[in-house]
Amino acid sequence: MRLVRSEQNFLALMGVGFLAVGAVYQDAFLARWLGFALAGYSAVANDSIQTIGTFIASNRGKPWWLLWLFIGGIFSATVIYSWSVYDGDVTYQRLASKGFETTPESFGFLQVAAPLFLMILTRLRMPVSTTFLLLSSFTTSTKGVTSVLAKSLSGYVVAFVCAIVVWTLVSGVLSRFQRQGPPHPWWTVAQWVTSGALWSVWIQQDAANIAVYLPRQLDVAELAVFVGVVVVGLGVLFKIGGDRIQQVVDEKSSVQDLRSATVINFVYAVILYIFKIQSKVPMSTTWVFIGLLGGRELAMAFRGASGGTVKEAAKLMGRDLLYTTIGLIVSLIIAAAVNPSALGLE
């Protein structure tokens, strides 16, 4: 009962959201843009822990609007570049892969409501894969889901191994830097540069999760709405200091330190870029990020650089993996309910 009272505003918003979806989902035009608007905020809010989470955590003392202008500007530039180069496609051809290449002409209730489920899971501090939750219900082939799943799981393994190697090598050095006092001003520059690069590469992978509701080629007016809705959502996110899921980042070792945040951003950006150029198949960046944080915590615990034990690090890693697995199961249930034939269930 206490939980209901403390969350009454959020629950009221979710109730309004589900009622709105129920009212418009049979109208393709309204459903398309309502689904996109809900997905725009929910995807960024949940996935913010991967990209701008360390940026928020390590810049708590700076004005929220300054961080927003920086991140919003990079989003706009990255999306507009894709739109101009790929003939109106804002996803860097992520939706050109088999199973996602067709613009949806009609929508089911659960397809439009999927972002609301994502908001609920975000509120529960679960780092859920927006790729699975939002994309899987739109695929037109079983191969579309299996390809995304295979690429995402391989991303988790690669990130986990890379993190163990990198932080085994650098955690001791970073710990010495932290003991020496505040970081040199150049670390601020490096952190903002790596944050911007990571954010841009993430957009190139995950803009597909938002744009899946929309035509595969957008005109100028549609592009303006696409950019505007997401930038406004980013403003809300920065104003509140990251949604509750920000705790997933804040509880990790030393992420508030500019030097640690810079290394995390750099390694994560490199991994995402490699997977981006490997194929056009969408992937869950959440799985990559959770693998990166898990490997980092274990490596730092082994080196005695985290202030915690290996058991505590493994517990954090296991919990994050559990939550992402729950998100995967929920997304596949939604996909099966909306489009069972695409998953080979009919």
C-alpha positions as CSV (number, residue, x, y, z in Angstrom):
1,M,0.0,0.0,0.0
2,R,2.9,2.3,0.8
3,L,4.4,1.5,-2.5
4,V,1.2,2.4,-4.3
5,R,1.0,5.8,-2.5
6,S,4.6,6.7,-3.2
7,E,4.1,5.8,-6.9
8,Q,0.6,7.2,-7.4
9,N,1.7,9.9,-9.9
10,F,3.6,7.4,-12.0
11,L,0.8,4.9,-11.9
12,A,-1.6,7.6,-12.9
13,L,0.6,8.5,-15.9
14,M,0.8,4.8,-16.9
15,G,-3.0,4.5,-16.6
16,V,-3.4,7.5,-18.9
17,G,-0.9,6.1,-21.3
18,F,-2.6,2.7,-21.6
19,L,-6.0,4.4,-22.1
20,A,-4.4,6.6,-24.8
21,V,-3.0,3.5,-26.6
22,G,-6.4,1.8,-26.4
23,A,-8.0,4.8,-27.9
24,V,-5.7,5.2,-30.9
25,Y,-4.0,1.9,-31.7
26,Q,-6.4,1.1,-34.5
27,D,-5.7,4.3,-36.3
28,A,-2.3,3.7,-38.0
29,F,-1.3,7.3,-38.2
30,L,-2.0,8.2,-34.6
31,A,-0.7,4.8,-33.3
32,R,2.6,5.3,-35.2
33,W,3.3,8.7,-33.7
34,L,2.1,7.9,-30.2
35,G,4.2,4.7,-30.2
36,F,7.2,6.6,-31.4
37,A,6.7,9.4,-28.7
38,L,6.4,6.8,-25.9
39,A,9.4,4.8,-27.3
40,G,11.5,7.9,-27.6
41,Y,11.4,8.7,-23.9
42,S,11.2,5.2,-22.6
43,A,14.2,3.9,-24.7
44,V,16.4,6.8,-23.8
45,A,15.4,6.7,-20.1
46,N,16.3,3.0,-19.8
47,D,19.3,3.0,-22.0
48,S,20.7,6.3,-20.5
49,I,22.6,4.2,-18.0
50,Q,24.7,2.8,-20.8
51,T,25.7,6.1,-22.5
52,I,24.9,9.2,-20.5
53,G,24.7,7.5,-17.1
54,T,28.4,7.9,-16.4
55,F,28.2,11.4,-17.9
56,I,25.5,12.3,-15.4
57,A,27.2,10.6,-12.5
58,S,30.5,12.4,-13.0
59,N,29.0,15.9,-13.8
60,R,26.6,16.3,-10.8
61,G,28.0,19.8,-10.1
62,K,27.3,21.2,-13.5
63,P,24.0,22.8,-14.7
64,W,21.6,20.2,-16.1
65,W,20.8,22.4,-19.2
66,L,24.5,22.5,-20.2
67,L,24.7,18.7,-20.2
68,W,21.4,18.6,-22.1
69,L,22.5,21.0,-24.8
70,F,25.7,19.0,-25.4
71,I,24.0,15.6,-25.6
72,G,20.9,16.9,-27.5
73,G,23.2,18.6,-30.0
74,I,25.1,15.4,-30.6
75,F,21.8,13.4,-31.0
76,S,20.6,16.0,-33.6
77,A,23.8,16.0,-35.6
78,T,24.1,12.2,-35.6
79,V,20.5,11.6,-36.7
80,I,20.6,14.3,-39.4
81,Y,23.8,12.9,-40.8
82,S,22.2,9.5,-41.2
83,W,19.0,11.0,-42.7
84,S,21.1,12.9,-45.3
85,V,23.4,10.1,-46.2
86,Y,20.9,7.2,-46.2
87,D,18.1,8.8,-48.1
88,G,15.8,9.7,-45.2
89,D,16.8,6.7,-43.0
90,V,17.7,7.9,-39.4
91,T,18.9,4.5,-38.2
92,Y,22.1,4.0,-40.2
93,Q,20.3,1.2,-42.0
94,R,19.8,-0.9,-38.8
95,L,16.2,-1.4,-40.0
96,A,17.3,-2.5,-43.5
97,S,18.2,-6.0,-42.2
98,K,15.9,-8.9,-42.8
99,G,12.7,-8.8,-40.8
100,F,12.6,-5.1,-40.1
101,E,12.8,-3.5,-43.5
102,T,9.0,-3.0,-44.0
103,T,7.3,0.0,-42.6
104,P,4.4,-1.1,-40.4
105,E,1.0,-0.3,-41.8
106,S,-1.1,-1.4,-38.9
107,F,-0.5,-1.8,-35.2
108,G,-1.6,-4.1,-32.3
109,F,-2.3,-2.8,-28.9
110,L,0.7,-4.4,-27.4
111,Q,3.0,-3.0,-30.1
112,V,2.0,0.6,-29.2
113,A,1.9,-0.1,-25.5
114,A,5.3,-1.8,-25.4
115,P,7.2,1.4,-24.3
116,L,4.9,1.7,-21.3
117,F,6.0,-1.8,-20.1
118,L,9.5,-0.5,-20.7
119,M,8.8,2.5,-18.5
120,I,7.5,0.3,-15.7
121,L,10.6,-1.9,-15.8
122,T,12.8,1.2,-15.8
123,R,10.9,2.4,-12.8
124,L,11.9,-0.9,-11.1
125,R,15.5,-0.1,-11.9
126,M,15.8,-2.9,-14.4
127,P,18.4,-2.4,-17.2
128,V,16.1,-4.0,-19.9
129,S,17.1,-4.5,-23.5
130,T,15.0,-1.9,-25.4
131,T,16.1,-3.6,-28.6
132,F,14.3,-6.8,-27.7
133,L,11.3,-5.1,-26.1
134,L,10.6,-2.6,-28.8
135,L,11.9,-4.3,-32.0
136,S,10.9,-8.0,-31.5
137,S,7.2,-7.3,-31.8
138,F,7.7,-5.8,-35.3
139,T,9.9,-8.4,-36.9
140,T,8.4,-10.2,-39.9
141,S,10.6,-13.3,-39.7
142,T,12.0,-15.6,-37.1
143,K,15.5,-14.9,-38.4
144,G,15.1,-11.3,-37.4
145,V,14.8,-12.2,-33.8
146,T,17.5,-14.9,-33.8
147,S,20.0,-12.7,-35.5
148,V,19.5,-9.9,-33.0
149,L,19.7,-12.4,-30.1
150,A,22.9,-14.0,-31.4
151,K,24.6,-10.7,-32.0
152,S,23.5,-9.3,-28.6
153,L,24.8,-12.4,-26.6
154,S,28.1,-12.3,-28.5
155,G,28.3,-8.6,-27.5
156,Y,27.9,-9.5,-23.8
157,V,30.7,-12.1,-24.0
158,V,33.1,-9.8,-25.9
159,A,32.4,-6.9,-23.5
160,F,32.8,-9.0,-20.4
161,V,36.2,-10.4,-21.6
162,C,37.4,-7.0,-22.8
163,A,36.5,-5.4,-19.5
164,I,38.3,-8.0,-17.4
165,V,41.5,-7.6,-19.5
166,V,41.3,-3.8,-19.6
167,W,40.5,-3.2,-15.9
168,T,43.0,-5.8,-14.8
169,L,45.6,-3.7,-16.5
170,V,44.4,-0.2,-15.6
171,S,42.5,-0.4,-12.3
172,G,45.6,-0.1,-10.2
173,V,46.8,3.0,-12.1
174,L,43.4,4.6,-11.9
175,S,43.3,4.0,-8.1
176,R,46.6,5.7,-7.7
177,F,45.4,8.7,-9.7
178,Q,42.3,9.0,-7.5
179,R,44.4,8.9,-4.3
180,Q,46.5,11.8,-5.7
181,G,43.6,14.2,-5.6
182,P,41.2,15.9,-8.1
183,P,41.7,15.1,-11.8
184,H,43.6,17.4,-14.1
185,P,41.2,19.6,-16.1
186,W,42.2,17.7,-19.3
187,W,40.3,14.7,-17.8
188,T,37.1,16.8,-18.1
189,V,37.8,17.4,-21.7
190,A,38.6,13.7,-22.3
191,Q,35.4,12.6,-20.5
192,W,33.2,15.0,-22.5
193,V,34.8,13.9,-25.8
194,T,34.5,10.2,-25.0
195,S,30.9,10.7,-23.7
196,G,30.0,12.4,-27.0
197,A,31.6,9.7,-29.1
198,L,29.9,7.0,-27.2
199,W,26.5,8.7,-27.4
200,S,26.9,9.1,-31.1
201,V,27.8,5.4,-31.7
202,W,25.0,4.3,-29.4
203,I,22.5,6.4,-31.5
204,Q,23.8,4.7,-34.6
205,Q,22.9,1.3,-33.1
206,D,19.8,2.1,-31.1
207,A,17.9,4.8,-33.0
208,A,16.2,1.8,-34.7
209,N,14.4,1.0,-31.5
210,I,12.6,4.4,-31.6
211,A,12.2,4.7,-35.4
212,V,10.7,1.2,-35.8
213,Y,7.2,2.7,-35.6
214,L,7.9,5.2,-38.4
215,P,8.3,5.1,-42.2
216,R,11.8,3.8,-43.2
217,Q,12.4,7.1,-45.0
218,L,11.3,10.3,-43.3
219,D,10.6,13.6,-44.9
220,V,11.8,16.9,-43.5
221,A,8.8,17.5,-41.2
222,E,8.9,13.9,-39.9
223,L,12.6,14.3,-39.2
224,A,12.0,17.5,-37.3
225,V,9.4,15.8,-35.1
226,F,11.7,12.8,-34.6
227,V,14.6,15.0,-33.4
228,G,12.3,17.3,-31.4
229,V,10.5,14.7,-29.4
230,V,13.8,12.9,-28.4
231,V,15.6,16.1,-27.5
232,V,12.7,17.2,-25.3
233,G,12.7,13.8,-23.6
234,L,16.5,14.2,-23.0
235,G,15.8,17.6,-21.4
236,V,13.4,15.9,-18.9
237,L,15.9,13.2,-18.2
238,F,18.7,15.6,-17.4
239,K,16.4,17.8,-15.3
240,I,15.6,14.9,-13.0
241,G,19.2,13.7,-12.9
242,G,18.5,10.4,-14.7
243,D,15.6,8.2,-14.0
244,R,15.7,5.7,-11.1
245,I,17.6,3.3,-13.2
246,Q,20.6,5.7,-12.8
247,Q,21.3,3.8,-9.6
248,V,22.6,0.9,-11.7
249,V,25.5,3.1,-12.6
250,D,25.8,5.1,-9.4
251,E,26.3,1.9,-7.3
252,K,29.3,0.8,-9.4
253,S,32.8,1.4,-8.2
254,S,34.3,4.9,-8.9
255,V,32.0,5.8,-11.8
256,Q,31.7,9.4,-10.3
257,D,35.4,9.8,-11.0
258,L,36.1,11.5,-14.3
259,R,39.0,9.2,-15.0
260,S,37.1,6.0,-14.5
261,A,34.1,7.4,-16.5
262,T,36.4,8.3,-19.4
263,V,37.8,4.8,-19.6
264,I,34.4,3.2,-19.4
265,N,33.1,5.4,-22.2
266,F,36.1,4.8,-24.4
267,V,36.1,1.0,-24.1
268,Y,32.3,0.8,-24.6
269,A,32.4,3.1,-27.6
270,V,35.1,1.0,-29.3
271,I,33.1,-2.2,-28.8
272,L,29.9,-0.7,-30.1
273,Y,31.7,0.7,-33.1
274,I,33.2,-2.6,-34.0
275,F,29.8,-4.3,-33.8
276,K,28.3,-1.5,-35.9
277,I,30.6,-2.0,-38.8
278,Q,30.4,-5.8,-38.5
279,S,26.8,-6.0,-39.8
280,K,23.6,-4.0,-40.1
281,V,21.7,-6.4,-37.8
282,P,20.3,-4.5,-34.7
283,M,21.7,-5.5,-31.4
284,S,21.0,-5.0,-27.7
285,T,23.5,-2.5,-26.4
286,T,22.2,-3.2,-22.9
287,W,23.7,-6.6,-23.0
288,V,27.0,-5.2,-24.1
289,F,26.9,-2.6,-21.3
290,I,26.0,-5.1,-18.6
291,G,28.8,-7.4,-19.8
292,L,31.2,-4.4,-19.6
293,L,30.2,-3.4,-16.1
294,G,30.2,-7.0,-14.9
295,G,33.7,-7.7,-16.1
296,R,34.9,-4.3,-14.8
297,E,33.6,-5.0,-11.3
298,L,35.1,-8.5,-11.1
299,A,38.5,-7.3,-12.4
300,M,38.6,-4.4,-9.9
301,A,37.6,-6.7,-7.0
302,F,40.3,-9.2,-8.0
303,R,42.9,-6.3,-8.0
304,G,41.5,-4.9,-4.7
305,A,40.7,-1.6,-6.4
306,S,37.0,-1.4,-5.8
307,G,36.8,-1.5,-2.0
308,G,34.5,-4.6,-2.3
309,T,34.9,-8.3,-2.5
310,V,34.7,-10.6,-5.5
311,K,31.5,-12.1,-4.0
312,E,29.9,-8.6,-3.9
313,A,31.0,-7.9,-7.5
314,A,29.6,-11.2,-8.7
315,K,26.3,-10.5,-6.9
316,L,26.0,-7.1,-8.7
317,M,26.8,-8.8,-12.0
318,G,24.3,-11.6,-11.4
319,R,21.5,-9.2,-10.5
320,D,22.1,-7.0,-13.6
321,L,22.1,-10.2,-15.8
322,L,18.9,-11.4,-14.1
323,Y,17.1,-8.2,-14.9
324,T,18.2,-8.1,-18.5
325,T,17.1,-11.7,-18.8
326,I,13.7,-10.8,-17.3
327,G,13.4,-8.0,-19.9
328,L,14.3,-10.5,-22.7
329,I,11.5,-12.9,-21.5
330,V,9.0,-10.0,-21.3
331,S,9.9,-8.8,-24.8
332,L,9.6,-12.2,-26.3
333,I,6.2,-12.7,-24.6
334,I,5.0,-9.4,-26.1
335,A,6.4,-10.4,-29.5
336,A,4.7,-13.8,-29.4
337,A,1.4,-12.2,-28.4
338,V,1.5,-9.6,-31.2
339,N,3.1,-11.6,-34.0
340,P,3.4,-15.3,-33.2
341,S,4.0,-16.3,-36.8
342,A,7.2,-14.3,-36.9
343,L,8.6,-16.3,-34.0
344,G,7.6,-19.6,-35.5
345,L,4.8,-20.2,-33.1
346,E,2.1,-20.7,-35.7
